[in-house]
Amino acid sequence: MFRFLVNCFAVIGFFIVALLVWGMVTAFHEQKSLVPEPQNVVLTIDFTQPIVEQNESSPISFAMEDEPVVLLDLLTAIDHAAKDPHVKGIAAKFGVHQPSMVHAQEIRDAIAKFRESGKFTYAYGTDFGEFGLGNRAYYLASAFENIWLQPVGSVSLTGVGLMSPFAKGALDKIGVTADYMQREEYKSFMEIGQREDFSPPVKAEMQAMVDNLSTQIALGIASSRKWDIDHVKDLMTRGPYTDEEAVQEGLVTKLAYADEFDAEMERKAGKDYEEVDPLAYMAYPINKGDPSKETQVALIVGAGLIMEKAFDGGGFGEAIMGADTIAEAFNDAARNDDVRAILFRVDSAGGSPAASETIRRAMIHAQSKGKPVIVSMGETAASGGYWISMNGDRIIADNATLTGSIGVVAGKFAADGLLQKLGITTDSISTSPNAGMWNAYAPFSPEQRARVNALLDATYKTFVGNVSQARKIPLEKMPDIAKGRVFTGEQALKAGLVDAVGGYDVALKEIRQALKLDDKAFLTVELYPVPPSPVERILKFLKKFGAEGEAALSLASKMGRINAFLGTYVDFASFTAPPVSARMQLERVQ
């Protein structure tokens, strides 16, 4: 109890403040949905803030000052804005931060469709790189009709490069060995600890991948700016560019300060225009269409390292995709008779083979219940990320998605040399020779190495065989696409690992086709699993700090009652409506 009280008082003040802020923000958005949309709107997108696949669910993350934008929310807002007469155009802010290549591609496609409406699009950047990399930022900005740059800013269009440090020499000096084995020669995960440079096959593969990504950037810029691709490649060779050089080369249309840009927005949209960000825009009431014609689709987002149990990052680190959570989501969707199909968004570089297999089995089970599963790959769907994707009825990857990596790696770091240098000795007691095979005190013995190789062989054989069966690729052809090879989405299409290239829009079209619906059929997309309520999140967090049983439940309940100070707009016991789950139930997903 003493430990609980100490931990409790250390966090209770923070949570009270966090809940107040959270409640007021929620109340604002709930109240905003009752307010008519302004007559003159400029949809304002801030690309200096991160774009994510899914928001974290921890109480701490909701107390952060800048909430990331969920990609699907952003794409939906842009799509609806094109048809909304109140929206006059889009203004986007750019800075040093760069969106991922995949996110840039999906947003570029959305902007291209928006421009077909005839409405204006402006990109304003204080900089596109600033003494750093700016390829992806400018690649996205090039989709806008007008590109403005602040004086003294630069356009860091420099081409694509990849450099990796190798630590074998340093490990040798301190007496640590990277004792890892892989299947097979392209599975380069631990080369950084075992070599002093790229192995020849990996270097050739990486060069092909980098060349492909560079060509994708050049093609996109050329298409948007109506230039020849060779001209764009020449620009990429000669970059980066100063502000004046950027104007001379046609990379930007004007140099101007923020106040001048604001004046331009007034001229284009009217003095009474209002800037509305995507999250606020999604809160305005809109026509939902005919509810009787809705088709419900479950959206399952699998992002992060694949492990047995989930962890959302707590606002401080990378999220972990829990096999238990994702499998439960598939099972819930399979049991729901109203769910017609499942959209599985994958953004993962891999993880545990066993956890990956748990998710794959849950997908197959859902399919056996008559639910088609369409996989949409994000920035990465490689190794375990491909394992959990391979059985999709259709697999859609963005051109720049990194996928494949059909291979396995296992091992450990052995610090016996370091211990010897430090004068540290070890002794052991065991019942069998392999009882301590995974400790860091010594490399694997020949017998232990044989067992690790046996595990690797079995896992790799299963992986390759499952891909062969799921993708209908003859087993004898699998060595050409397996062995740990990594592909871009564009390359994976040619290899037969995916069925089409594109983003969410293509995936939704695939769902309509799978369900034999009209191309413009109304879809209701709902997030699975249902996000926990604030009280549930607090209860879970408090348990991590030592609060258990009735004590934690009582404290969380009392903290939840703080909604009494926030008016009737906030119900902490039932509020579970992040935009991606609530706002996609609209005709914007067409």
N, C-alpha and C positions, 0 to 999 in steps of 0.2 A: 504493500500500500504506500509506503514511504517513497519508493521509486516512482510509483505512478503519480503521486502528488508533485514531486519535483519536476518530472517531465511535463505534467499537465500545466502547471503554472508557467512553465517556460514557453509554452506555445499558445495558451489560451488567449492572451492579449492579442497576439498576431491574428488568430483566427476570427476574433470578434471584429477587428478592423477589416480583415479580408472579406468576411461575410457582409459587412455593411457596404463596402465598395461593390462587391459582387451583386448584392441585392439591388442597389441603386442603379447599376448598369442594366440589370435585368429588367427592373421596373421601367427604365427609360425606353428599352426596346419594346416591352409589352405595351406601354402607353403609346409609343410611336405608331404601333400597328393600328391604333384607333384614330390616328391623325391622317387626313388626306395628304397624298403626295403633292409636293410643290409643283407649280405649273412649269417652271423652267429648271431643269435638273442637269447638272454636269456630273456624270458618274466619274468619281475621282479614285484612282487606284494608286496606292503607294507601294512601289516596287523596292523601296529601301527597307521594307519589312519582310520577314520571311514568309514564304508560301509553303504550306504543309499539306500532307495528305489527310491528316486528322488531328484535331486539337487534343492536347493532353487533358485528362480528366481529373487531375489532382487539384485540391483546394489551392495550393500554392500557385499553380499555373494560371488559375483564374484571377489571381490577385496581381499578376504582372501588368505593368503599365501598357505594353504594346502586345495585344493579342494577335497571333499570326492569322493570316487569311487562309482558310481551307480552299484548296484548288477547285473542288467541285462547286462550292458556293460562288467563287469568282467567275467561273465559266458560265454558271447559270445566270448570274446577274448580267453579264455581258450579253448573253443570248436574249434575255427578256428585254433589256434596254434597247435593243435594236428595233423591237416592235412597239415600244412604249412611246407615245407621242409627247410625253412630258420630258423625256430625255433628249437633250439637244446634241450631246456628244460625249466623248470620253477624254479625260485629261489624266495622263499617267506621270508619276514622279519617279525619276531614276537617280541613283547615286552610286556609291562605291559597292554596295551589296549587289550580288549577282544571283538571279534565280537559277535553278538547275536547268540543264539543257532540255530535259523532258518537259518541265513546266513551261519553259519558254515556247516550246513547240506547240503545246496544247493551247496556250494563251494566244499565240500568233494566229492559229487557225480560227479562234473565236473572234479576234480582232478583224481578220480578213472578212468573215461573214458579216460582222457588224458594219464594216465599211460599205457593204452592198446596200445598206439602208440609205446611203447618201449623207449620213450624219458625220460631223467632223471628228477627227481623232488627233490628239496632240500628245507627244512625248516630250517632257521637259526634264533635262538632267543637269544637276550641278556638275556632274562628271560622269563619264562612262569608263571607269577604270581607275583613274587618278594614281599614276605610278604603280599600277598593278594590272591585273587581267580584266578586260572588259568585253571579251568576245561575246559571252552569252547575253550581257546587258544590251549591247548594241544590236545583236541578232534579234532580240525581242523588240527593241525600239524601232528597228527598221520596218516593222509591220505597220507602224502608224504613219499616217499621211504626212504629218508635220513633225519634225524633230528639232527641238530647240535646245541650245546648250548655253549654260551660263558662261560669261567671259572668264578666262583663266582655266576653264575646264578643259578636258581632253577626251579624245576617243581612242581608247587603248585596244584597237583591233589589230591583233598581233599573230593570229594563227593559233593552232592547237599544239600543245606540247605536254609531255609527261616525263617527270623525273622522279626517281625513287631512291631513297638512301638504302644502303646495304650495311648491315651491322656485324657481319661475320668477323671482320678484323677486330672490332671493339670487343665482341664476345670472347674471341680467342685471348685477348689481352687480360681479361678479368677471369678467365677460366670457366666460361659458361658455354655449353654446347646446345644448339638447336637440334634436338634429336627427333626429327619429324620424317614421316614417310607419306607419299601421296600416290594417287591414281588419277591421271598419269602425268606425262611430262609437261602438259600445259597447266596443271594445277599448281600455280605459282605462289600460293598463299604464304609459304614460309621461306621463299627464296631470299627474302631480306635478311634472314638470320643464318642462311646456309651458304650463300654465295657472296661474291664481291661485285657482281653485275648480273644483268638479265641473262638467263640461259638463251641460246640461239633460237629454239622454237618459240619461247615466250616473247622474245624481242620481235620476232617476225610477226607474231600474232598481234602484239600491241601496236606495231607500226601500221598494220592494216586497219586496226580499229581507229587509231588516231586519224589516219588518212580519210576514213569514211566519215568521221565526225566533222572534220574540217570541210569536207565537200558538202555535207549537209548544211553547215553554216553559210558557206559561200552560195549555195543554190538558193537558200532562203532569202538572203540579202539581195541577191541578183533578181529574184522574182519580185520581191516587194518594191525595190527601187527601180525596177525595169532596166537593169544593167546586164551586160554580158558576164557570164561566170568567170571568164578569164580576167576581166577587169577587177572583179571582186577579189580573186586570188592574188592579183598584183597588189591591191590595197592592203591585204592581210600580210603580204611579204614586207611592205614598206612601213607599216605602223610601228608605234603609236603616233597619233597626230595631235598637234596643238589646236587650240580653238580656231585660229585663223586658217590653218591648214585643213581642218575638218570642213570648214565652209567652202574653201577653194575646191576640195575634192568632191563636194556634194554629199558628204556624209551627214551633215546637218543642214537644215534649211535656214536657221537664223541664230545669231548670238543675242541673248537677252537676259535680263535679270528677272527675278521672281515677280517683282511688282509689275514689270512690263508684260509678263505672261498673264498675270491676273487681269490686266487691262484688256488683253486679247480675248480672254474668256468672256469678259463683259461685252465686248464687241460682237462676239459670236453667239452668245446665249442670252444676252440682255442683262441690264443692270440688276434686275431682281432675281438673277439665277442663284441657285443654291448648290454648293458642293455636297455631294452625298457619296459616302464610301459604300463599297459592296455590302458590308454587313448591315448598315442602316437601310440601304436600298431594299434588301431582302425582307425587311420588316414591314414595309408598306403593304397595305391590303391590295390584292390583285385578284383578277378573275381566275378562279380555280378550274373553270370548265364544268362539264357535266359529271358529277360524282358517280353516276351509274355506269359511266364508260371508263372508269379508272381501271388500270391494271397494276397490281401491286408487285413491286420488285424489291427484294432484300439486298441492301448494300452491305457487304462485309469488307472492312479495310484491314488488311494484314500488312503491318509496317514494322520494321525493325528486325533485330536479331531473333531468330526462331529458337525458343526454348520451351520447356514444359510449362512454366508459369509466366504469366504476363507481368510487366512492370511498365507504368506509363512514363517513367522518367522523373516524376515528381517536380517537374519544372526546372530540373538541373541537368539531366542527362538524356541519352538516347533511349527511346522506348524499346521494350522487349515485346515481341509478339508471342503471346502465350498460346501453346497448342490447346490448352484447356479452354481458353476463352474463344478462340476461333472455331474449334470443334463444336462448342456449345452453340455458337451463333448459327453454324450450318444446321445443327439438329433442331434448333428453334424454328428456323426458316422452313425446314423440311416438314415439321409438324403443323405449321400454319397453313390451313387450306386456302387462305386468301392470297398467299404468296405464290405467284406464278413462275417466277424465275429468280435467279441469284446472280448479282453482279459482284465478282470478287476482285477487289483492287489490291494488287500485290506490289510492295516496295520493300524488298529484302535481299540482302546479299548472302543469306543462308543462315546456318546454325546447326542445331542438333538433327541428325538424320531420323532418330526415333520420333522427335517432336514433329518433324516434317511429315513423317508417315502417318501420324495421328491426324493431322489436318487433311492429308490426301484421302484417307479413309472416310473422314466425315464428309468430304465433297462427294465421293462416290456414293455414299449412303443417301445423301440428298438427291442425287441424280436418280437413284433407284426409286425414289418416291415421286418421280415425274417432274422434278425441278431442273430445268436446264441451267447450267452454270457457265456464264461468260466471264472469262478472265481478262482483266485490263491491267497491263503491266505499267508500273510507274518508272521511276528513275533506274531501279535495279530489280531484277527478278532472276538472280543467278544462284547456282548451287542449290541450297535448300529452297531458295525463292523459286527456282524452276521446278523443283521436286513437288511443291505444293500447287503448282500451276498446270502441270503436264496433262492432267485428266480433264481439263476444262472442255466443254463442248466446242467452244471456240476460244482461241487465245489471241488477244489483240495487244500489240506492243507499239509504243511510240518508236519513231525512227531511231532515236538516240538511246532508247532503253538498253542497258547492259544486261544480257541474259545468257543462258547456257551454263557454262562452267559445270558440266556434267562430270563430276569427279569427287573424290573425297580426300581428306588429309587428316592425319592424327599424329600425335606425339607429345613431347614435353620438352621443357628446358632443363638440362641437367647442370647443376651448379657444383659438381664435385671439385672441379679445379679451383673455383672461387673459395670454397670452404677450406681447401688445403692451403691456399694463400693466406687465409685469415687465421689459420691454426685451429680450425674447428674440425673435430672428429665426430663420427656418428657410430652408433651401434644399433642393432635391430634384433627383434624377437618376432618370429612368424611361424605359421603352421604349414606354409608351402612356399616354394621358390618364387612364385609370382605374386605373393601377397603385397609386396611393396613396389611393384613394377611401375606404378604411376607417381612415385615420390620424386622429388627434385634432387635427391642426393647422389644419384649415379645414372649413367646412360642405361639404356635397355641392354640386358644380356642377350646373347644369341637366341636363347629359348624364348625370352620375352618378345624380342623383335619378331620372331616367327609368329607368335600369337597376335601381335598388332597387325602384321601383314595379312594374317588369316581374316581378321575382322575387316580390314580395308577391302580385301578381295571380295568378301561376301557382300558388303554394303555396295561396292561399286558394281558388282554383277547385278544386284537387285535394281539399282538406279538405272543402269543401261537397259536392262530388260523391261522395266516399267515404261521408260521413255519409248522404246521400240514398239511396245504394245499400244500405248496411249496415242502415239503420233502416227502409228501405222508405217513405221520406217523399218525396212528389213534389218535384222540383227547384224548381218554382214556389212551393212553400210554405217552402222553406228560409230565405228572408230573414226570416221571422217568428221563427225560432229561432237564426239565425246572427248575423253581424255583430258577433261578440264578446260576445253576451249571456251573462250568468252566471245560473244558476238554482240554487235549492235542490233537493234530491232530490225533494221533494214537488212543486215546480213542474215539474221535468224529467219527471216521470211524465205530467203532463198534456200536456206538449209532445211526448211520444213519444220522448224521448231515452233513457229507461230503461224497463224492463219491470215492475219492482215496487220497492217500498220495504221496507227491512229491513236486517238485518245478516248476520252469518255464518250464523245459524240459517236464515234464508230462503234464502241461497245454497246451503246444504247440502240443503235440501228440493228446490231447483231441480235439483241434481245427481241426486238420486234419481229425480226425474221424467224427466230427460233420459235416464237409463239404464233407465227403466221398472222401478225397484226399489220394494219396499215402503217405506212412510213411515218405518218403524223399521229399515230395513236397516242392517247394520253397515258402517261406512266406516273405512278406514285412510287417514288424511291424512298425507302425507309432504312435507317441505319440499324444494323444488328451487330452485337447485342444492344439492347436498349441502354443508353448511358445511365449510370446510377444517379440518383438524386443527390443534391448537396449534402443532406444528412447522411446518406449512405457513404459518400466519399469521406466525410469527416470521421465517421465511425471507423472506416477502414484505416484511415491515417492515424487515428488515435491509438488503435491497437498496435500499430508499428512502434509507437512510443511507450509501450508498456501498459496501456490501459486495456483491461480485459473484462469480458463478461458484462454484467449489469452496470459496472462503473462507467465503462466506455459508452454504453448505450444511453445511460442517464445523462452524461455530459453532452453527448452529441445532440440529444433531444432538446436539452436546455438551450444549447447554442442555436439550434434550428428555430427556436421560438423568437429569435431576434427579428423575424419578419413582422412582428407586431409594431416595430418602430418604422417600418418601411411602407405601410399602407397596404391596400388590397391587391396591388399588382404582383406581389411576390408570394408564391406558395412554396416554401422550402421543402415541404413534404412530397410535392408532386412535380416540381419543375424539372423537366428532362428534355429541353428543346433546344439543343445547339442547332445552328442553321442547317448543317448538312442533313440532319434527320427530319427537321420540321419544315424547312423551306422548300425541299425538293418535291413536296407533295403538290406541285403546281405545274401549270402548263409550260413552264420554262424548260422542262427537260425534253421537249420535243426535238 
